[in-house]
Amino acid sequence: LHALRNAEKALLPGYHPFEWKPPLKNVSANTDVGIINGLSGLVQSVDDYPVDTISKRFRYDVALVATLKDMEEEILEGLKTQELDNYFNGPFTVVIKESCDGMGDVSEKHGCGPPVPEKAVRFSFTVMTISVPHDKDSVRIFEESKPNSELCCKPLCLMLADESDHETLTAILSPLIAEREDMKSSELMLELGGILRTFKFVFRGTGYDEKLVREVEGLEASGSVYICTLCDSTRLEASQNIVFHSITRSHTENLERYEMWRSNSHHESADDLRDRVKGVSAKPFIETLPSIDALHCDIGNAAEFYKIFQLEIGEVYKNPDASKEERKRWQLTLDKHLRKKMNLKPIMRMNGNFAR
């Protein structure tokens, strides 16, 4: 709640009147709303999963408006820099990057607050670019120079819940996602610099780590034989083909596969069905855009090399049936080398610095 309060203070004071055309279906036309209960909009029936969490959020459209009003000067400055008319009324196309991640241990270290889960989840967004149409082309009038900085990352929803708790996560994020879906097909009318202007929003869900992508896209957890969130490859296939891969999975396809899994219209056995849907066994509820960042690229490569070096040390090509103990020895030898030559202490789990 403190984080949201601070965000609310950082955003411009006061409320800004705005309007959607066409009006958003599931959202009230009321524009002067601040922090709301994250459970609002949640219809509970008796036999539902009990959602015992504390959650606070902004209404998505209100947060976007506050952010745009915050950027008023930059937007007008951008129009001027591109030598465009200051009185240009739109449509402005705004690209939003969405991110969501678990925040690990946030337990109260001492004190006597209410007993709540020790974990928190934060959903946030960043305005990446704003562009306007100009001479059959589009011109960028704003581009976020540090898109990964926490300074431009606006919190939208905070909940005290575990990111692995699928039911609570879906219950709280669903109303948010419903608002987002509505905004995709509507235009915002907002006054900037004294003129009513129109804004269209494009949402890109790229700020999710693999664990969360698997969860919100309905895929099996990361121990699955379907090792990739971007294609249908299994562990075995991936180990035999290191070169030719392409991105084939998509949100739409995941939804279709979930439907297939749910209805089992071919009356197949569980194994055949699982092979048909390539590990999609829950309903995908947030559309994510697959991406890998430099950090995880490094980590993936380093993990692979760490393994290859061990196999080279043990000359596994001469001795493919080496025992677990022998393999452990190879690892210790490699760790010793790394410590001596590169001053790298052995670690439990591959991290960015070690990988680099």
C-alpha positions in Angstrom: 0.0 0.0 0.0 2.9 2.4 0.8 4.2 1.9 -2.8 0.8 2.7 -4.3 0.4 5.7 -2.0 3.8 7.0 -3.1 2.8 6.4 -6.7 -0.4 8.3 -6.1 1.6 11.2 -4.7 4.1 11.1 -7.5 1.3 11.2 -10.1 -0.3 14.7 -10.6 -2.5 15.7 -7.7 -6.2 16.0 -8.4 -8.3 14.0 -10.8 -8.5 14.5 -14.6 -11.8 14.4 -16.5 -11.6 12.1 -19.5 -13.9 10.1 -21.7 -13.7 6.8 -23.7 -15.3 6.5 -27.2 -17.0 4.1 -27.3 -17.4 3.9 -23.5 -15.6 1.0 -21.8 -18.0 -1.9 -21.3 -17.3 -3.1 -17.8 -15.9 0.2 -16.3 -17.8 3.0 -14.7 -17.7 6.4 -16.5 -16.7 7.9 -13.2 -13.2 9.5 -13.5 -12.4 10.6 -10.0 -11.3 7.3 -8.5 -8.1 6.8 -6.5 -6.7 3.7 -5.0 -9.4 1.0 -5.0 -9.6 -2.4 -3.3 -8.0 -5.0 -5.6 -10.9 -7.3 -4.9 -13.5 -5.0 -6.3 -15.2 -6.3 -9.4 -14.7 -9.8 -8.1 -18.0 -11.7 -8.0 -17.8 -14.4 -5.3 -20.1 -17.4 -5.1 -20.2 -19.7 -2.1 -18.3 -22.5 -3.7 -15.5 -20.3 -5.2 -12.0 -20.5 -4.1 -11.7 -18.3 -1.0 -9.5 -15.3 -1.9 -7.9 -14.3 1.4 -5.5 -11.6 0.3 -5.1 -7.9 0.7 -4.8 -6.1 -2.6 -4.9 -2.5 -3.7 -4.9 -1.1 -7.2 -5.6 1.8 -9.5 -8.2 1.6 -12.2 -6.2 0.9 -15.3 -7.6 3.8 -17.4 -7.3 6.3 -14.5 -3.6 5.3 -14.0 -2.9 5.7 -17.8 -4.6 9.2 -17.8 -2.6 10.3 -14.8 0.6 9.2 -16.5 -0.2 11.0 -19.7 -1.1 14.2 -17.8 2.2 13.7 -16.0 4.0 13.6 -19.4 2.1 16.6 -20.8 5.2 18.8 -21.2 7.2 16.0 -22.8 4.4 15.3 -25.3 4.0 19.0 -26.3 7.8 19.3 -26.4 8.0 16.2 -28.7 5.4 17.7 -31.1 7.5 20.9 -31.2 10.8 19.0 -31.8 9.3 17.1 -34.7 8.0 20.4 -36.1 4.4 19.3 -35.8 1.5 21.5 -35.0 1.1 22.0 -31.3 -2.7 22.0 -31.8 -2.6 18.5 -33.3 -5.5 16.6 -31.7 -4.6 13.0 -32.6 -4.9 10.1 -32.6 -1.7 9.6 -30.5 -0.7 6.0 -30.4 0.7 5.0 -27.0 2.7 1.8 -26.6 2.5 0.4 -23.1 4.8 -2.3 -21.7 3.2 -4.4 -19.0 5.2 -6.2 -16.3 4.3 -8.5 -13.5 6.5 -10.3 -11.0 6.5 -11.8 -7.6 8.3 -9.8 -5.0 9.5 -12.7 -2.7 9.7 -12.2 1.0 8.0 -9.1 2.2 7.1 -10.4 5.7 7.0 -8.0 8.6 10.3 -8.4 10.4 8.9 -7.3 13.8 5.6 -5.9 14.8 2.1 -7.2 15.1 0.2 -6.6 11.8 -2.4 -8.8 10.4 -1.3 -12.3 9.4 -0.8 -12.1 5.6 1.1 -14.2 3.1 4.8 -13.3 3.1 4.9 -12.8 -0.6 3.7 -10.0 -2.8 2.9 -9.6 -6.5 3.2 -6.4 -8.4 1.7 -5.6 -11.8 3.0 -2.4 -13.4 3.2 -0.6 -16.7 5.6 1.7 -18.6 4.9 4.1 -21.4 7.4 3.1 -24.0 6.6 5.3 -27.0 4.0 7.8 -28.2 3.7 8.4 -31.9 1.4 10.4 -34.2 0.5 9.9 -37.9 2.2 12.3 -40.3 2.3 12.2 -44.1 1.1 8.6 -44.4 3.8 7.7 -41.9 4.0 7.7 -38.1 6.4 10.0 -36.2 7.6 9.2 -32.7 7.2 12.2 -30.4 8.2 10.4 -27.2 10.5 7.4 -26.6 11.4 6.2 -23.1 15.2 6.4 -22.9 15.5 4.1 -19.9 12.7 1.6 -20.3 14.0 -0.7 -17.6 14.4 1.9 -15.0 12.1 1.8 -12.0 11.6 5.6 -12.4 9.3 5.1 -15.4 7.6 1.9 -14.2 4.2 2.8 -12.8 2.7 0.4 -10.2 -0.8 -0.5 -11.1 -1.7 -3.3 -8.7 -0.1 -4.8 -5.6 -1.3 -7.9 -3.8 -0.1 -9.9 -0.8 -0.2 -13.3 -2.5 2.1 -15.9 -3.8 2.7 -15.7 -7.6 2.3 -19.5 -7.7 -1.2 -19.2 -6.2 -3.0 -19.4 -9.6 -6.5 -18.9 -8.2 -5.7 -15.7 -6.3 -3.7 -14.3 -9.1 -6.4 -14.9 -11.7 -9.1 -13.5 -9.3 -7.2 -10.3 -8.8 -5.8 -9.7 -12.2 -8.8 -10.7 -14.2 -10.7 -7.4 -13.7 -7.6 -5.5 -14.7 -7.2 -7.6 -17.8 -10.8 -7.0 -18.7 -10.3 -3.3 -18.5 -7.2 -3.7 -20.7 -9.2 -5.7 -23.3 -11.8 -3.0 -23.4 -9.3 -0.2 -23.9 -7.8 -2.0 -26.9 -10.8 -1.2 -29.0 -11.7 2.2 -27.7 -10.2 5.7 -27.9 -9.4 8.0 -25.0 -10.5 11.7 -25.2 -8.2 13.7 -22.9 -7.4 17.4 -22.6 -3.6 18.1 -23.0 -2.3 21.6 -23.3 -5.8 23.0 -23.3 -6.9 20.9 -26.3 -9.0 17.8 -26.4 -6.9 15.0 -28.0 -7.5 11.3 -28.8 -5.2 8.5 -27.7 -5.1 4.8 -28.7 -3.3 2.3 -26.6 -1.2 -0.7 -27.7 -0.4 -3.1 -24.9 2.7 -5.4 -24.9 3.1 -7.9 -22.1 6.8 -8.3 -22.2 7.7 -7.8 -18.6 7.1 -11.4 -17.4 9.7 -13.9 -16.3 9.4 -17.5 -17.6 7.7 -18.7 -14.5 4.9 -16.2 -14.8 4.6 -16.6 -18.5 4.0 -20.3 -18.0 1.4 -19.5 -15.3 -0.6 -16.9 -17.1 -0.4 -18.5 -20.5 -1.7 -21.9 -19.2 1.5 -23.8 -19.8 2.9 -26.5 -17.5 5.5 -25.4 -14.9 9.2 -25.1 -15.8 10.0 -28.8 -15.0 7.8 -29.8 -18.0 9.2 -31.8 -21.0 7.9 -28.9 -23.1 10.8 -26.8 -22.2 10.0 -23.8 -24.3 7.4 -21.0 -23.8 7.9 -19.9 -27.5 7.6 -23.2 -29.4 6.4 -26.8 -29.0 9.9 -28.4 -28.6 10.4 -31.1 -26.0 13.7 -31.5 -24.1 14.7 -34.3 -26.3 13.9 -32.5 -29.5 15.7 -29.4 -28.3 18.9 -31.4 -27.4 19.0 -32.9 -30.8 18.3 -29.7 -32.7 20.3 -26.8 -31.5 19.9 -24.5 -34.5 16.5 -24.4 -36.2 13.9 -22.9 -33.9 11.1 -20.5 -34.5 8.5 -18.8 -32.4 5.3 -20.8 -32.9 3.3 -20.5 -29.7 0.8 -17.6 -29.3 -1.9 -16.6 -26.9 -4.7 -17.4 -29.4 -3.2 -20.9 -30.0 -2.9 -21.5 -26.3 -6.6 -20.7 -25.8 -7.5 -23.1 -28.6 -5.4 -25.8 -27.1 -6.9 -25.3 -23.7 -10.3 -25.7 -25.3 -9.0 -28.9 -26.9 -7.7 -30.1 -23.6 -10.9 -29.3 -21.8 -13.3 -30.9 -24.3 -11.1 -33.8 -25.4 -13.3 -34.1 -28.5 -11.1 -36.9 -29.9 -11.6 -39.0 -26.8 -7.9 -39.6 -26.4 -5.9 -40.9 -23.5 -4.3 -38.4 -21.1 -0.9 -38.9 -22.7 -2.1 -38.5 -26.3 -4.1 -35.5 -25.4 -1.2 -33.9 -23.6 0.9 -34.4 -26.7 -1.8 -32.9 -28.8 -1.9 -29.7 -26.7 1.8 -29.6 -26.1 1.5 -29.0 -22.4 -1.3 -26.4 -22.3 -3.5 -27.5 -19.5 -4.9 -24.4 -17.8 -6.8 -21.5 -19.2 -4.5 -18.7 -20.5 -5.7 -15.4 -19.1 -3.1 -12.8 -19.9 -1.6 -12.3 -23.4 2.2 -12.1 -23.0 4.7 -11.2 -25.7 7.5 -13.7 -25.8 10.9 -12.1 -25.3 14.2 -12.9 -23.8 16.5 -10.3 -22.3 20.3 -10.1 -22.4 20.5 -11.4 -18.8 18.6 -14.6 -19.4 20.4 -15.1 -22.6 23.7 -15.0 -20.7 22.4 -17.3 -18.0 21.1 -19.8 -20.6 24.4 -19.9 -22.4 26.5 -20.1 -19.3 24.5 -23.0 -17.9 25.0 -24.8 -21.2 28.7 -24.2 -21.2 29.1 -25.1 -17.5 27.6 -28.5 -18.5 29.7 -28.9 -21.6 32.9 -28.1 -19.7 32.2 -30.8 -17.2 31.6 -33.4 -19.9 34.8 -32.4 -21.6 36.8 -32.7 -18.3 35.4 -36.2 -17.8 35.9 -37.0 -21.5 32.4 -38.3 -21.7 32.8 -39.3 -25.3 35.1 -42.2 -24.1 33.0 -43.0 -21.2 29.3 -42.3 -21.8 28.1 -44.5 -18.8 29.9 -42.6 -16.1 28.4 -42.9 -12.6 26.8 -40.0 -10.7 29.9 -39.9 -8.4 32.2 -39.5 -11.3 30.1 -36.7 -12.8 30.1 -35.0 -9.4 33.9 -35.2 -9.4 34.0 -33.5 -12.9 31.9 -30.7 -11.5 34.2 -30.2 -8.5 37.2 -30.1 -10.8 35.6 -27.5 -13.0 34.6 -25.5 -9.9 38.2 -25.6 -8.7 39.5 -24.4 -12.1 37.0 -21.5 -12.1 38.0 -20.5 -8.6 41.7 -20.6 -9.4 41.7 -19.1 -12.9 38.8 -16.7 -12.7 38.3 -16.2 -9.0 34.7 -17.5 -9.3 33.2 -19.1 -6.2 30.9 -22.1 -6.9 27.2 -21.1 -6.6 24.0 -23.0 -6.0 22.1 -21.6 -8.9 23.4 -19.9 -12.1 23.1 -16.1 -11.7 23.8 -13.1 -14.0 27.2 -12.1 -12.6 28.6 -15.7 -12.6 27.3 -16.3 -16.1 28.8 -13.0 -17.4 
